[in-house]
């Protein structure tokens, strides 16, 4: 199973206003690119829907779309959840969200609520494209 939506042609955006048409243009421009996209806006502005549309229209994103609500993960578990962790005392190695989203899309919500250290690690990963398990 590839994780690709069978509704890739479905357009969940309602309306034909100039703003909605412009948003569709931006989605169509971004979707074929292999790049990081920052979506920002007020709560309830459907950023996840836009991210899903970009993912579904990207022919190279054959992996899963993985939404992660960072504020729902306890800070003591966040680094391991994002980056995975190596085998240790009584634990098996576990992949993190970054590893699980390989060839797909990782949608991180509430980045602004993270501590500075985690934000810095995220920025490094986004710039370098590489991460190390915690």
Buried (B, 14 or more C-beta within 10 A) or exposed (E): EEBBBEEEEEEEBEEEEEEEEEBBEEBEEBBEEEEEBEBEEEEEEBBBEBBBBBBBBBEEBEBBBBBBEBEEBEEEEBBBBBBBBEEEEEEEEBEBBBBBBEEBBBBBBEBEEBEEEBEEBBEEBEEEEEBEBB
